[in-house]
Amino acid sequence: MVCGTDVHRDDAPERTNHDGETYYFDATECKEAFEDDPEQYA
């Protein structure tokens, strides 16, 4: 978890792909943190 919350993919306003997987986020800030260092979270 990037921001410490569970996010259901149907409710997630943000998403990104990394190594063929889709990751879902509840806020833009969380998505950007993941994209800055995906290996820390993936």
Biopython code that builds the backbone (N, CA, C, O; Angstrom):
import numpy as np
from Bio.PDB.StructureBuilder import StructureBuilder

atoms = [
    (1, "MET", "N", (0.828, -1.182, 0.000)),
    (1, "MET", "CA", (0.000, 0.000, 0.000)),
    (1, "MET", "C", (0.873, 1.247, 0.000)),
    (1, "MET", "O", (1.824, 1.365, 0.773)),
    (2, "VAL", "N", (0.535, 2.145, -0.861)),
    (2, "VAL", "CA", (1.304, 3.382, -0.950)),
    (2, "VAL", "C", (0.854, 4.365, 0.122)),
    (2, "VAL", "O", (1.678, 4.890, 0.871)),
    (3, "CYS", "N", (-0.438, 4.614, 0.199)),
    (3, "CYS", "CA", (-0.970, 5.619, 1.132)),
    (3, "CYS", "C", (-1.640, 5.009, 2.353)),
    (3, "CYS", "O", (-2.220, 5.731, 3.163)),
    (4, "GLY", "N", (-1.571, 3.703, 2.496)),
    (4, "GLY", "CA", (-2.090, 3.060, 3.687)),
    (4, "GLY", "C", (-3.573, 2.755, 3.677)),
    (4, "GLY", "O", (-4.150, 2.473, 4.727)),
    (5, "THR", "N", (-4.202, 2.806, 2.512)),
    (5, "THR", "CA", (-5.623, 2.483, 2.435)),
    (5, "THR", "C", (-5.852, 1.380, 1.413)),
    (5, "THR", "O", (-5.147, 1.290, 0.408)),
    (6, "ASP", "N", (-6.841, 0.548, 1.682)),
    (6, "ASP", "CA", (-7.246, -0.459, 0.707)),
    (6, "ASP", "C", (-8.151, 0.210, -0.319)),
    (6, "ASP", "O", (-9.046, 0.979, 0.035)),
    (7, "VAL", "N", (-7.912, -0.087, -1.588)),
    (7, "VAL", "CA", (-8.695, 0.517, -2.660)),
    (7, "VAL", "C", (-9.249, -0.596, -3.533)),
    (7, "VAL", "O", (-8.502, -1.449, -4.011)),
    (8, "HIS", "N", (-10.543, -0.585, -3.736)),
    (8, "HIS", "CA", (-11.168, -1.549, -4.643)),
    (8, "HIS", "C", (-11.075, -0.999, -6.059)),
    (8, "HIS", "O", (-11.363, 0.177, -6.285)),
    (9, "ARG", "N", (-10.682, -1.821, -7.000)),
    (9, "ARG", "CA", (-10.438, -1.349, -8.363)),
    (9, "ARG", "C", (-11.650, -0.689, -9.001)),
    (9, "ARG", "O", (-11.491, 0.214, -9.822)),
    (10, "ASP", "N", (-12.857, -1.116, -8.646)),
    (10, "ASP", "CA", (-14.053, -0.499, -9.225)),
    (10, "ASP", "C", (-14.292, 0.914, -8.703)),
    (10, "ASP", "O", (-14.975, 1.710, -9.348)),
    (11, "ASP", "N", (-13.735, 1.224, -7.542)),
    (11, "ASP", "CA", (-13.935, 2.533, -6.921)),
    (11, "ASP", "C", (-12.737, 3.462, -7.082)),
    (11, "ASP", "O", (-12.814, 4.632, -6.708)),
    (12, "ALA", "N", (-11.638, 2.967, -7.628)),
    (12, "ALA", "CA", (-10.398, 3.738, -7.685)),
    (12, "ALA", "C", (-10.449, 4.809, -8.772)),
    (12, "ALA", "O", (-10.669, 4.494, -9.942)),
    (13, "PRO", "N", (-10.248, 6.066, -8.397)),
    (13, "PRO", "CA", (-10.241, 7.128, -9.398)),
    (13, "PRO", "C", (-8.929, 7.203, -10.182)),
    (13, "PRO", "O", (-8.886, 7.799, -11.258)),
    (14, "GLU", "N", (-7.866, 6.606, -9.652)),
    (14, "GLU", "CA", (-6.553, 6.647, -10.301)),
    (14, "GLU", "C", (-6.036, 5.237, -10.506)),
    (14, "GLU", "O", (-6.312, 4.339, -9.709)),
    (15, "ARG", "N", (-5.276, 5.047, -11.594)),
    (15, "ARG", "CA", (-4.645, 3.753, -11.862)),
    (15, "ARG", "C", (-3.422, 3.966, -12.738)),
    (15, "ARG", "O", (-3.302, 4.970, -13.440)),
    (16, "THR", "N", (-2.515, 2.994, -12.677)),
    (16, "THR", "CA", (-1.331, 3.009, -13.530)),
    (16, "THR", "C", (-0.897, 1.571, -13.757)),
    (16, "THR", "O", (-1.310, 0.666, -13.032)),
    (17, "ASN", "N", (-0.073, 1.370, -14.754)),
    (17, "ASN", "CA", (0.451, 0.040, -15.063)),
    (17, "ASN", "C", (1.941, -0.009, -14.778)),
    (17, "ASN", "O", (2.666, 0.968, -14.968)),
    (18, "HIS", "N", (2.380, -1.180, -14.313)),
    (18, "HIS", "CA", (3.805, -1.404, -14.052)),
    (18, "HIS", "C", (4.084, -2.883, -14.253)),
    (18, "HIS", "O", (3.454, -3.730, -13.620)),
    (19, "ASP", "N", (5.017, -3.192, -15.124)),
    (19, "ASP", "CA", (5.408, -4.580, -15.410)),
    (19, "ASP", "C", (4.206, -5.476, -15.709)),
    (19, "ASP", "O", (4.143, -6.615, -15.247)),
    (20, "GLY", "N", (3.262, -4.959, -16.478)),
    (20, "GLY", "CA", (2.116, -5.751, -16.899)),
    (20, "GLY", "C", (0.997, -5.867, -15.883)),
    (20, "GLY", "O", (-0.001, -6.541, -16.140)),
    (21, "GLU", "N", (1.142, -5.225, -14.734)),
    (21, "GLU", "CA", (0.114, -5.241, -13.687)),
    (21, "GLU", "C", (-0.533, -3.859, -13.594)),
    (21, "GLU", "O", (0.127, -2.841, -13.803)),
    (22, "THR", "N", (-1.808, -3.833, -13.283)),
    (22, "THR", "CA", (-2.506, -2.574, -13.049)),
    (22, "THR", "C", (-2.598, -2.337, -11.550)),
    (22, "THR", "O", (-2.982, -3.226, -10.791)),
    (23, "TYR", "N", (-2.243, -1.131, -11.136)),
    (23, "TYR", "CA", (-2.301, -0.726, -9.734)),
    (23, "TYR", "C", (-3.317, 0.399, -9.601)),
    (23, "TYR", "O", (-3.398, 1.280, -10.457)),
    (24, "TYR", "N", (-4.093, 0.363, -8.520)),
    (24, "TYR", "CA", (-5.204, 1.283, -8.318)),
    (24, "TYR", "C", (-4.952, 2.145, -7.090)),
    (24, "TYR", "O", (-4.390, 1.687, -6.095)),
    (25, "PHE", "N", (-5.379, 3.403, -7.177)),
    (25, "PHE", "CA", (-5.105, 4.369, -6.115)),
    (25, "PHE", "C", (-6.327, 5.223, -5.835)),
    (25, "PHE", "O", (-7.158, 5.456, -6.713)),
    (26, "ASP", "N", (-6.424, 5.690, -4.581)),
    (26, "ASP", "CA", (-7.555, 6.532, -4.202)),
    (26, "ASP", "C", (-7.260, 8.017, -4.352)),
    (26, "ASP", "O", (-8.160, 8.842, -4.195)),
    (27, "ALA", "N", (-6.009, 8.374, -4.655)),
    (27, "ALA", "CA", (-5.647, 9.783, -4.798)),
    (27, "ALA", "C", (-4.489, 9.928, -5.780)),
    (27, "ALA", "O", (-3.659, 9.031, -5.926)),
    (28, "THR", "N", (-4.454, 11.064, -6.443)),
    (28, "THR", "CA", (-3.386, 11.352, -7.399)),
    (28, "THR", "C", (-2.027, 11.321, -6.721)),
    (28, "THR", "O", (-1.054, 10.847, -7.307)),
    (29, "GLU", "N", (-1.949, 11.823, -5.491)),
    (29, "GLU", "CA", (-0.675, 11.857, -4.766)),
    (29, "GLU", "C", (-0.126, 10.449, -4.550)),
    (29, "GLU", "O", (1.085, 10.236, -4.610)),
    (30, "CYS", "N", (-1.011, 9.495, -4.300)),
    (30, "CYS", "CA", (-0.591, 8.108, -4.094)),
    (30, "CYS", "C", (-0.078, 7.507, -5.399)),
    (30, "CYS", "O", (0.940, 6.815, -5.414)),
    (31, "LYS", "N", (-0.778, 7.770, -6.475)),
    (31, "LYS", "CA", (-0.352, 7.285, -7.790)),
    (31, "LYS", "C", (1.017, 7.859, -8.144)),
    (31, "LYS", "O", (1.890, 7.131, -8.618)),
    (32, "GLU", "N", (1.209, 9.145, -7.921)),
    (32, "GLU", "CA", (2.483, 9.786, -8.244)),
    (32, "GLU", "C", (3.619, 9.238, -7.383)),
    (32, "GLU", "O", (4.734, 9.066, -7.876)),
    (33, "ALA", "N", (3.359, 8.964, -6.118)),
    (33, "ALA", "CA", (4.381, 8.375, -5.246)),
    (33, "ALA", "C", (4.788, 7.006, -5.772)),
    (33, "ALA", "O", (5.973, 6.676, -5.789)),
    (34, "PHE", "N", (3.818, 6.210, -6.200)),
    (34, "PHE", "CA", (4.101, 4.899, -6.767)),
    (34, "PHE", "C", (4.930, 5.043, -8.044)),
    (34, "PHE", "O", (5.924, 4.340, -8.223)),
    (35, "GLU", "N", (4.526, 5.947, -8.921)),
    (35, "GLU", "CA", (5.224, 6.123, -10.193)),
    (35, "GLU", "C", (6.646, 6.639, -10.004)),
    (35, "GLU", "O", (7.516, 6.355, -10.827)),
    (36, "ASP", "N", (6.896, 7.390, -8.939)),
    (36, "ASP", "CA", (8.246, 7.881, -8.656)),
    (36, "ASP", "C", (9.195, 6.758, -8.260)),
    (36, "ASP", "O", (10.390, 6.836, -8.547)),
    (37, "ASP", "N", (8.685, 5.709, -7.605)),
    (37, "ASP", "CA", (9.526, 4.597, -7.153)),
    (37, "ASP", "C", (8.706, 3.309, -7.074)),
    (37, "ASP", "O", (8.454, 2.808, -5.978)),
    (38, "PRO", "N", (8.284, 2.764, -8.225)),
    (38, "PRO", "CA", (7.403, 1.593, -8.204)),
    (38, "PRO", "C", (8.023, 0.365, -7.550)),
    (38, "PRO", "O", (7.300, -0.450, -6.978)),
    (39, "GLU", "N", (9.322, 0.212, -7.618)),
    (39, "GLU", "CA", (9.962, -0.969, -7.034)),
    (39, "GLU", "C", (9.815, -1.003, -5.514)),
    (39, "GLU", "O", (9.876, -2.076, -4.912)),
    (40, "GLN", "N", (9.626, 0.141, -4.898)),
    (40, "GLN", "CA", (9.429, 0.186, -3.450)),
    (40, "GLN", "C", (8.086, -0.426, -3.062)),
    (40, "GLN", "O", (7.941, -0.956, -1.961)),
    (41, "TYR", "N", (7.109, -0.356, -3.956)),
    (41, "TYR", "CA", (5.749, -0.780, -3.629)),
    (41, "TYR", "C", (5.296, -2.042, -4.348)),
    (41, "TYR", "O", (4.459, -2.777, -3.823)),
    (42, "ALA", "N", (5.824, -2.308, -5.525)),
    (42, "ALA", "CA", (5.354, -3.446, -6.336)),
    (42, "ALA", "C", (5.813, -4.767, -5.757)),
    (42, "ALA", "O", (5.508, -5.823, -6.311)),
]
sb = StructureBuilder()
sb.init_structure("model")
sb.init_model(0)
sb.init_chain("A")
sb.init_seg("    ")
for serial, (resi, resn, name, xyz) in enumerate(atoms, 1):
    if name == "N":
        sb.init_residue(resn, " ", resi, " ")
    sb.init_atom(name, np.array(xyz, "f"), 0.0, 1.0, " ", f" {name:<3s}", serial, name[0])
structure = sb.get_structure()
